[in-house]
Amino acid sequence: MFFGPYKARIRAERIGVGLAQRRLALAESALQTQYGESYRQMRKYFATVSYYQAQGLAQTDEQIRIAQVAFRYGEIGYIEFVQNITLAVQSKLQYLAALNQYNQSVITLNFLTGK
């Protein structure tokens, strides 16, 4: 008679523990999925940033230099000069956007790992 309410409470607590364990497993799975996606994004942006640092920025600087020299010596007009400089600036902006995305993905990874 006295143990009846306690048995029901024990059963309810066991059910609660089981639910908490399932929620924990789901949260861990979601965290692993999010980490995997963030890691893939980080690798993608790292490759892009590496390309720009290895050769893309040098090519952009060379494009600017050539446009300046050609304009100075009258080989190209103002319109062509502006178009060349615009392309070069867009390339540098793409590099900066990729660098920003890379840094954001590293920050996300650090957050997910608790660092």
DOLUMRO-502195 format. One record per residue: residue number from 0; residue in one letter; x, y, z of N, C-alpha, C in turn. Coordinates in steps of 0.05 Angstrom, whole numbers, plus 5000, padded with zeros to 4 digits. Layout:
{resi = NUM&resn = A&n_east = X&n_north = Y&n_up = Z&ca_east = X&ca_north = Y&ca_up = Z&c_east = X&c_north = Y&c_up = Z} .
...
! end
This chain:
{resi = 0&resn = M&n_east = 5016&n_north = 4976&n_up = 5000&ca_east = 5000&ca_north = 5000&ca_up = 5000&c_east = 5017&c_north = 5025&c_up = 5000} .
{resi = 1&resn = F&n_east = 5039&n_north = 5025&n_up = 5016&ca_east = 5055&ca_north = 5049&ca_up = 5017&c_east = 5075&c_north = 5051&c_up = 4993} .
{resi = 2&resn = F&n_east = 5081&n_north = 5029&n_up = 4981&ca_east = 5100&ca_north = 5029&ca_up = 4959&c_east = 5088&c_north = 5034&c_up = 4931} .
{resi = 3&resn = G&n_east = 5062&n_north = 5033&n_up = 4929&ca_east = 5049&ca_north = 5038&ca_up = 4903&c_east = 5056&c_north = 5065&c_up = 4891} .
{resi = 4&resn = P&n_east = 5053&n_north = 5087&n_up = 4905&ca_east = 5060&ca_north = 5113&ca_up = 4894&c_east = 5089&c_north = 5115&c_up = 4886} .
{resi = 5&resn = Y&n_east = 5106&n_north = 5102&n_up = 4902&ca_east = 5135&ca_north = 5104&ca_up = 4896&c_east = 5142&c_north = 5088&c_up = 4871} .
{resi = 6&resn = K&n_east = 5129&n_north = 5065&n_up = 4867&ca_east = 5133&ca_north = 5050&ca_up = 4842&c_east = 5126&c_north = 5066&c_up = 4818} .
{resi = 7&resn = A&n_east = 5103&n_north = 5080&n_up = 4819&ca_east = 5094&ca_north = 5096&ca_up = 4796&c_east = 5114&c_north = 5119&c_up = 4792} .
{resi = 8&resn = R&n_east = 5124&n_north = 5131&n_up = 4813&ca_east = 5143&ca_north = 5153&ca_up = 4810&c_east = 5169&c_north = 5142&c_up = 4798} .
{resi = 9&resn = I&n_east = 5178&n_north = 5119&n_up = 4807&ca_east = 5202&ca_north = 5107&ca_up = 4796&c_east = 5199&c_north = 5101&c_up = 4766} .
{resi = 10&resn = R&n_east = 5176&n_north = 5090&n_up = 4758&ca_east = 5171&ca_north = 5085&ca_up = 4730&c_east = 5171&c_north = 5111&c_up = 4714} .
{resi = 11&resn = A&n_east = 5158&n_north = 5131&n_up = 4725&ca_east = 5157&ca_north = 5157&ca_up = 4711&c_east = 5185&c_north = 5169&c_up = 4708} .
{resi = 12&resn = E&n_east = 5202&n_north = 5166&n_up = 4728&ca_east = 5229&ca_north = 5176&ca_up = 4727&c_east = 5246&c_north = 5161&c_up = 4706} .
{resi = 13&resn = R&n_east = 5241&n_north = 5135&n_up = 4705&ca_east = 5256&ca_north = 5119&ca_up = 4685&c_east = 5248&c_north = 5127&c_up = 4657} .
{resi = 14&resn = I&n_east = 5222&n_north = 5132&n_up = 4653&ca_east = 5213&ca_north = 5142&ca_up = 4627&c_east = 5225&c_north = 5169&c_up = 4620} .
{resi = 15&resn = G&n_east = 5226&n_north = 5186&n_up = 4641&ca_east = 5239&ca_north = 5213&ca_up = 4637&c_east = 5268&c_north = 5210&c_up = 4630} .
{resi = 16&resn = V&n_east = 5282&n_north = 5192&n_up = 4643&ca_east = 5311&ca_north = 5187&ca_up = 4636&c_east = 5314&c_north = 5177&c_up = 4608} .
{resi = 17&resn = G&n_east = 5296&n_north = 5159&n_up = 4600&ca_east = 5297&ca_north = 5149&ca_up = 4572&c_east = 5293&c_north = 5171&c_up = 4552} .
{resi = 18&resn = L&n_east = 5273&n_north = 5189&n_up = 4557&ca_east = 5268&ca_north = 5211&ca_up = 4539&c_east = 5292&c_north = 5230&c_up = 4539} .
{resi = 19&resn = A&n_east = 5304&n_north = 5235&n_up = 4561&ca_east = 5327&ca_north = 5253&ca_up = 4562&c_east = 5351&c_north = 5241&c_up = 4547} .
{resi = 20&resn = Q&n_east = 5354&n_north = 5215&n_up = 4549&ca_east = 5376&ca_north = 5202&ca_up = 4534&c_east = 5371&c_north = 5204&c_up = 4504} .
{resi = 21&resn = R&n_east = 5346&n_north = 5200&n_up = 4495&ca_east = 5340&ca_north = 5203&ca_up = 4467&c_east = 5344&c_north = 5232&c_up = 4457} .
{resi = 22&resn = R&n_east = 5336&n_north = 5251&n_up = 4473&ca_east = 5340&ca_north = 5279&ca_up = 4466&c_east = 5370&c_north = 5285&c_up = 4464} .
{resi = 23&resn = L&n_east = 5385&n_north = 5274&n_up = 4482&ca_east = 5414&ca_north = 5278&ca_up = 4481&c_east = 5426&c_north = 5266&c_up = 4456} .
{resi = 24&resn = A&n_east = 5417&n_north = 5242&n_up = 4449&ca_east = 5427&ca_north = 5229&ca_up = 4425&c_east = 5420&c_north = 5245&c_up = 4400} .
{resi = 25&resn = L&n_east = 5396&n_north = 5256&n_up = 4399&ca_east = 5387&ca_north = 5273&ca_up = 4376&c_east = 5404&c_north = 5298&c_up = 4375} .
{resi = 26&resn = A&n_east = 5409&n_north = 5311&n_up = 4398&ca_east = 5425&ca_north = 5335&ca_up = 4399&c_east = 5453&c_north = 5330&c_up = 4390} .
{resi = 27&resn = E&n_east = 5465&n_north = 5307&n_up = 4399&ca_east = 5492&ca_north = 5300&ca_up = 4391&c_east = 5493&c_north = 5295&c_up = 4361} .
{resi = 28&resn = S&n_east = 5473&n_north = 5282&n_up = 4350&ca_east = 5472&ca_north = 5277&ca_up = 4321&c_east = 5470&c_north = 5303&c_up = 4306} .
{resi = 29&resn = A&n_east = 5453&n_north = 5321&n_up = 4315&ca_east = 5450&ca_north = 5347&ca_up = 4301&c_east = 5477&c_north = 5363&c_up = 4303} .
{resi = 30&resn = L&n_east = 5490&n_north = 5361&n_up = 4325&ca_east = 5515&ca_north = 5375&ca_up = 4329&c_east = 5536&c_north = 5364&c_up = 4310} .
{resi = 31&resn = Q&n_east = 5538&n_north = 5337&n_up = 4308&ca_east = 5557&ca_north = 5325&ca_up = 4290&c_east = 5551&c_north = 5332&c_up = 4261} .
{resi = 32&resn = T&n_east = 5526&n_north = 5333&n_up = 4254&ca_east = 5518&ca_north = 5341&ca_up = 4226&c_east = 5526&c_north = 5370&c_up = 4221} .
{resi = 33&resn = Q&n_east = 5521&n_north = 5388&n_up = 4240&ca_east = 5528&ca_north = 5416&ca_up = 4237&c_east = 5558&c_north = 5419&c_up = 4236} .
{resi = 34&resn = Y&n_east = 5573&n_north = 5404&n_up = 4252&ca_east = 5602&ca_north = 5405&ca_up = 4251&c_east = 5613&c_north = 5396&c_up = 4224} .
{resi = 35&resn = G&n_east = 5602&n_north = 5374&n_up = 4214&ca_east = 5610&ca_north = 5363&ca_up = 4188&c_east = 5606&c_north = 5383&c_up = 4166} .
{resi = 36&resn = E&n_east = 5583&n_north = 5396&n_up = 4166&ca_east = 5577&ca_north = 5416&ca_up = 4145&c_east = 5595&c_north = 5440&c_up = 4148} .
{resi = 37&resn = S&n_east = 5599&n_north = 5449&n_up = 4172&ca_east = 5617&ca_north = 5472&ca_up = 4176&c_east = 5646&c_north = 5465&c_up = 4168} .
{resi = 38&resn = Y&n_east = 5654&n_north = 5441&n_up = 4173&ca_east = 5681&ca_north = 5433&ca_up = 4166&c_east = 5684&c_north = 5432&c_up = 4135} .
{resi = 39&resn = R&n_east = 5664&n_north = 5422&n_up = 4121&ca_east = 5664&ca_north = 5422&ca_up = 4092&c_east = 5666&c_north = 5450&c_up = 4081} .
{resi = 40&resn = Q&n_east = 5650&n_north = 5468&n_up = 4093&ca_east = 5650&ca_north = 5496&ca_up = 4084&c_east = 5678&c_north = 5508&c_up = 4089} .
{resi = 41&resn = M&n_east = 5689&n_north = 5503&n_up = 4112&ca_east = 5716&ca_north = 5514&ca_up = 4118&c_east = 5736&c_north = 5504&c_up = 4098} .
{resi = 42&resn = R&n_east = 5736&n_north = 5479&n_up = 4091&ca_east = 5755&ca_north = 5468&ca_up = 4071&c_east = 5751&c_north = 5481&c_up = 4044} .
{resi = 43&resn = K&n_east = 5726&n_north = 5485&n_up = 4036&ca_east = 5720&ca_north = 5497&ca_up = 4010&c_east = 5731&c_north = 5526&c_up = 4009} .
{resi = 44&resn = Y&n_east = 5726&n_north = 5541&n_up = 4030&ca_east = 5736&ca_north = 5569&ca_up = 4031&c_east = 5766&c_north = 5570&c_up = 4034} .
{resi = 45&resn = F&n_east = 5777&n_north = 5551&n_up = 4048&ca_east = 5806&ca_north = 5550&ca_up = 4051&c_east = 5819&c_north = 5546&c_up = 4023} .
{resi = 46&resn = A&n_east = 5808&n_north = 5529&n_up = 4007&ca_east = 5819&ca_north = 5524&ca_up = 3980&c_east = 5817&c_north = 5550&c_up = 3963} .
{resi = 47&resn = T&n_east = 5795&n_north = 5564&n_up = 3966&ca_east = 5792&ca_north = 5589&ca_up = 3951&c_east = 5811&c_north = 5610&c_up = 3960} .
{resi = 48&resn = V&n_east = 5814&n_north = 5613&n_up = 3986&ca_east = 5833&ca_north = 5633&ca_up = 3997&c_east = 5861&c_north = 5625&c_up = 3989} .
{resi = 49&resn = S&n_east = 5868&n_north = 5600&n_up = 3990&ca_east = 5895&ca_north = 5591&ca_up = 3983&c_east = 5901&c_north = 5597&c_up = 3954} .
{resi = 50&resn = Y&n_east = 5881&n_north = 5593&n_up = 3936&ca_east = 5885&ca_north = 5600&ca_up = 3908&c_east = 5892&c_north = 5630&c_up = 3905} .
{resi = 51&resn = Y&n_east = 5875&n_north = 5646&n_up = 3917&ca_east = 5879&ca_north = 5675&ca_up = 3915&c_east = 5907&c_north = 5683&c_up = 3926} .
{resi = 52&resn = Q&n_east = 5914&n_north = 5672&n_up = 3949&ca_east = 5940&ca_north = 5679&ca_up = 3960&c_east = 5964&c_north = 5669&c_up = 3944} .
{resi = 53&resn = A&n_east = 5960&n_north = 5646&n_up = 3932&ca_east = 5982&ca_north = 5634&ca_up = 3916&c_east = 5986&c_north = 5648&c_up = 3889} .
{resi = 54&resn = Q&n_east = 5964&n_north = 5654&n_up = 3875&ca_east = 5967&ca_north = 5666&ca_up = 3849&c_east = 5946&c_north = 5686&c_up = 3841} .
{resi = 55&resn = G&n_east = 5922&n_north = 5685&n_up = 3852&ca_east = 5901&ca_north = 5702&ca_up = 3843&c_east = 5906&c_north = 5732&c_up = 3849} .
{resi = 56&resn = L&n_east = 5916&n_north = 5737&n_up = 3873&ca_east = 5922&ca_north = 5765&ca_up = 3880&c_east = 5945&c_north = 5776&c_up = 3863} .
{resi = 57&resn = A&n_east = 5965&n_north = 5760&n_up = 3858&ca_east = 5987&ca_north = 5769&ca_up = 3842&c_east = 5978&c_north = 5775&c_up = 3813} .
{resi = 58&resn = Q&n_east = 5960&n_north = 5759&n_up = 3803&ca_east = 5949&ca_north = 5764&ca_up = 3776&c_east = 5933&c_north = 5789&c_up = 3776} .
{resi = 59&resn = T&n_east = 5918&n_north = 5794&n_up = 3797&ca_east = 5902&ca_north = 5818&ca_up = 3799&c_east = 5919&c_north = 5843&c_up = 3800} .
{resi = 60&resn = D&n_east = 5940&n_north = 5842&n_up = 3816&ca_east = 5959&ca_north = 5864&ca_up = 3818&c_east = 5972&c_north = 5869&c_up = 3791} .
{resi = 61&resn = E&n_east = 5979&n_north = 5848&n_up = 3777&ca_east = 5991&ca_north = 5851&ca_up = 3750&c_east = 5971&c_north = 5863&c_up = 3731} .
{resi = 62&resn = Q&n_east = 5946&n_north = 5855&n_up = 3733&ca_east = 5925&ca_north = 5866&ca_up = 3715&c_east = 5923&c_north = 5896&c_up = 3720} .
{resi = 63&resn = I&n_east = 5924&n_north = 5904&n_up = 3745&ca_east = 5922&ca_north = 5933&ca_up = 3751&c_east = 5946&c_north = 5948&c_up = 3741} .
{resi = 64&resn = R&n_east = 5970&n_north = 5936&n_up = 3745&ca_east = 5994&ca_north = 5949&ca_up = 3735&c_east = 5994&c_north = 5953&c_up = 3705} .
{resi = 65&resn = I&n_east = 5986&n_north = 5932&n_up = 3691&ca_east = 5986&ca_north = 5933&ca_up = 3661&c_east = 5965&c_north = 5954&c_up = 3652} .
{resi = 66&resn = A&n_east = 5942&n_north = 5954&n_up = 3665&ca_east = 5922&ca_north = 5974&ca_up = 3657&c_east = 5932&c_north = 6002&c_up = 3662} .
{resi = 67&resn = Q&n_east = 5946&n_north = 6007&n_up = 3684&ca_east = 5957&ca_north = 6034&ca_up = 3689&c_east = 5978&c_north = 6042&c_up = 3668} .
{resi = 68&resn = V&n_east = 5996&n_north = 6023&n_up = 3662&ca_east = 6016&ca_north = 6029&ca_up = 3642&c_east = 6004&c_north = 6034&c_up = 3615} .
{resi = 69&resn = A&n_east = 5985&n_north = 6017&n_up = 3607&ca_east = 5973&ca_north = 6020&ca_up = 3581&c_east = 5957&c_north = 6046&c_up = 3579} .
{resi = 70&resn = F&n_east = 5944&n_north = 6053&n_up = 3600&ca_east = 5929&ca_north = 6079&ca_up = 3600&c_east = 5949&c_north = 6102&c_up = 3599} .
{resi = 71&resn = R&n_east = 5970&n_north = 6101&n_up = 3615&ca_east = 5989&ca_north = 6122&ca_up = 3616&c_east = 6002&c_north = 6127&c_up = 3588} .
{resi = 72&resn = Y&n_east = 6007&n_north = 6106&n_up = 3573&ca_east = 6019&ca_north = 6109&ca_up = 3547&c_east = 5999&c_north = 6111&c_up = 3524} .
{resi = 73&resn = G&n_east = 5974&n_north = 6112&n_up = 3531&ca_east = 5953&ca_north = 6117&ca_up = 3511&c_east = 5945&c_north = 6092&c_up = 3495} .
{resi = 74&resn = E&n_east = 5953&n_north = 6069&n_up = 3504&ca_east = 5946&ca_north = 6044&ca_up = 3489&c_east = 5917&c_north = 6036&c_up = 3493} .
{resi = 75&resn = I&n_east = 5906&n_north = 6044&n_up = 3515&ca_east = 5877&ca_north = 6039&ca_up = 3520&c_east = 5864&c_north = 6066&c_up = 3528} .
{resi = 76&resn = G&n_east = 5838&n_north = 6067&n_up = 3524&ca_east = 5824&ca_north = 6091&ca_up = 3532&c_east = 5814&c_north = 6089&c_up = 3561} .
{resi = 77&resn = Y&n_east = 5801&n_north = 6110&n_up = 3569&ca_east = 5791&ca_north = 6112&ca_up = 3596&c_east = 5771&c_north = 6090&c_up = 3602} .
{resi = 78&resn = I&n_east = 5753&n_north = 6084&n_up = 3584&ca_east = 5733&ca_north = 6063&ca_up = 3588&c_east = 5746&c_north = 6036&c_up = 3592} .
{resi = 79&resn = E&n_east = 5765&n_north = 6029&n_up = 3576&ca_east = 5779&ca_north = 6003&ca_up = 3579&c_east = 5794&c_north = 6002&c_up = 3605} .
{resi = 80&resn = F&n_east = 5806&n_north = 6025&n_up = 3612&ca_east = 5821&ca_north = 6026&ca_up = 3637&c_east = 5803&c_north = 6021&c_up = 3661} .
{resi = 81&resn = V&n_east = 5780&n_north = 6035&n_up = 3661&ca_east = 5761&ca_north = 6031&ca_up = 3683&c_east = 5750&c_north = 6002&c_up = 3683} .
{resi = 82&resn = Q&n_east = 5745&n_north = 5991&n_up = 3660&ca_east = 5735&ca_north = 5963&ca_up = 3660&c_east = 5756&c_north = 5944&c_up = 3671} .
{resi = 83&resn = N&n_east = 5781&n_north = 5948&n_up = 3664&ca_east = 5803&ca_north = 5930&ca_up = 3674&c_east = 5806&c_north = 5934&c_up = 3705} .
{resi = 84&resn = I&n_east = 5805&n_north = 5958&n_up = 3714&ca_east = 5808&ca_north = 5963&ca_up = 3743&c_east = 5783&c_north = 5952&c_up = 3758} .
{resi = 85&resn = T&n_east = 5760&n_north = 5954&n_up = 3746&ca_east = 5735&ca_north = 5944&ca_up = 3758&c_east = 5737&c_north = 5913&c_up = 3761} .
{resi = 86&resn = L&n_east = 5747&n_north = 5900&n_up = 3740&ca_east = 5750&ca_north = 5871&ca_up = 3742&c_east = 5770&c_north = 5863&c_up = 3764} .
{resi = 87&resn = A&n_east = 5792&n_north = 5878&n_up = 3765&ca_east = 5812&ca_north = 5872&ca_up = 3786&c_east = 5801&c_north = 5877&c_up = 3814} .
{resi = 88&resn = V&n_east = 5786&n_north = 5898&n_up = 3817&ca_east = 5775&ca_north = 5904&ca_up = 3844&c_east = 5754&c_north = 5883&c_up = 3851} .
{resi = 89&resn = Q&n_east = 5738&n_north = 5874&n_up = 3832&ca_east = 5719&ca_north = 5853&ca_up = 3837&c_east = 5733&c_north = 5827&c_up = 3846} .
{resi = 90&resn = S&n_east = 5755&n_north = 5821&n_up = 3833&ca_east = 5770&ca_north = 5797&ca_up = 3841&c_east = 5780&c_north = 5800&c_up = 3869} .
{resi = 91&resn = K&n_east = 5790&n_north = 5823&n_up = 3877&ca_east = 5799&ca_north = 5827&ca_up = 3904&c_east = 5776&c_north = 5825&c_up = 3924} .
{resi = 92&resn = L&n_east = 5753&n_north = 5835&n_up = 3916&ca_east = 5729&ca_north = 5833&ca_up = 3933&c_east = 5721&c_north = 5804&c_up = 3937} .
{resi = 93&resn = Q&n_east = 5723&n_north = 5789&n_up = 3916&ca_east = 5716&ca_north = 5760&ca_up = 3918&c_east = 5736&c_north = 5746&c_up = 3937} .
{resi = 94&resn = Y&n_east = 5761&n_north = 5754&n_up = 3936&ca_east = 5781&ca_north = 5743&ca_up = 3955&c_east = 5773&c_north = 5750&c_up = 3984} .
{resi = 95&resn = L&n_east = 5766&n_north = 5775&n_up = 3988&ca_east = 5759&ca_north = 5784&ca_up = 4015&c_east = 5733&c_north = 5770&c_up = 4025} .
{resi = 96&resn = A&n_east = 5714&n_north = 5766&n_up = 4007&ca_east = 5690&ca_north = 5752&ca_up = 4014&c_east = 5696&c_north = 5723&c_up = 4022} .
{resi = 97&resn = A&n_east = 5714&n_north = 5710&n_up = 4007&ca_east = 5721&ca_north = 5682&ca_up = 4013&c_east = 5737&c_north = 5681&c_up = 4039} .
{resi = 98&resn = L&n_east = 5754&n_north = 5701&n_up = 4044&ca_east = 5769&ca_north = 5702&ca_up = 4069&c_east = 5750&c_north = 5706&c_up = 4093} .
{resi = 99&resn = N&n_east = 5730&n_north = 5723&n_up = 4089&ca_east = 5710&ca_north = 5727&ca_up = 4110&c_east = 5695&c_north = 5701&c_up = 4115} .
{resi = 100&resn = Q&n_east = 5686&n_north = 5688&n_up = 4094&ca_east = 5671&ca_north = 5663&ca_up = 4098&c_east = 5689&c_north = 5641&c_up = 4111} .
{resi = 101&resn = Y&n_east = 5714&n_north = 5641&n_up = 4104&ca_east = 5732&ca_north = 5622&ca_up = 4116&c_east = 5735&c_north = 5628&c_up = 4146} .
{resi = 102&resn = N&n_east = 5739&n_north = 5653&n_up = 4153&ca_east = 5741&ca_north = 5660&ca_up = 4181&c_east = 5716&c_north = 5654&c_up = 4196} .
{resi = 103&resn = Q&n_east = 5693&n_north = 5660&n_up = 4184&ca_east = 5667&ca_north = 5654&ca_up = 4197&c_east = 5664&c_north = 5624&c_up = 4202} .
{resi = 104&resn = S&n_east = 5672&n_north = 5608&n_up = 4183&ca_east = 5670&ca_north = 5579&ca_up = 4186&c_east = 5688&c_north = 5569&c_up = 4208} .
{resi = 105&resn = V&n_east = 5712&n_north = 5580&n_up = 4210&ca_east = 5731&ca_north = 5573&ca_up = 4232&c_east = 5719&c_north = 5581&c_up = 4259} .
{resi = 106&resn = I&n_east = 5707&n_north = 5604&n_up = 4260&ca_east = 5694&ca_north = 5613&ca_up = 4285&c_east = 5671&c_north = 5594&c_up = 4292} .
{resi = 107&resn = T&n_east = 5655&n_north = 5586&n_up = 4273&ca_east = 5633&ca_north = 5567&ca_up = 4278&c_east = 5644&c_north = 5540&c_up = 4288} .
{resi = 108&resn = L&n_east = 5666&n_north = 5530&n_up = 4276&ca_east = 5678&ca_north = 5505&ca_up = 4285&c_east = 5688&c_north = 5508&c_up = 4313} .
{resi = 109&resn = N&n_east = 5701&n_north = 5530&n_up = 4319&ca_east = 5710&ca_north = 5534&ca_up = 4347&c_east = 5687&c_north = 5535&c_up = 4367} .
{resi = 110&resn = F&n_east = 5665&n_north = 5548&n_up = 4359&ca_east = 5642&ca_north = 5549&ca_up = 4376&c_east = 5631&c_north = 5521&c_up = 4380} .
{resi = 111&resn = L&n_east = 5628&n_north = 5505&n_up = 4359&ca_east = 5617&ca_north = 5478&ca_up = 4361&c_east = 5634&c_north = 5460&c_up = 4378} .
{resi = 112&resn = T&n_east = 5660&n_north = 5464&n_up = 4378&ca_east = 5678&ca_north = 5447&ca_up = 4394&c_east = 5683&c_north = 5459&c_up = 4421} .
{resi = 113&resn = G&n_east = 5673&n_north = 5482&n_up = 4427&ca_east = 5675&ca_north = 5494&ca_up = 4454&c_east = 5702&c_north = 5508&c_up = 4458} .
{resi = 114&resn = K&n_east = 5715&n_north = 5516&n_up = 4437&ca_east = 5741&ca_north = 5530&ca_up = 4440&c_east = 5737&c_north = 5559&c_up = 4441} .
! end
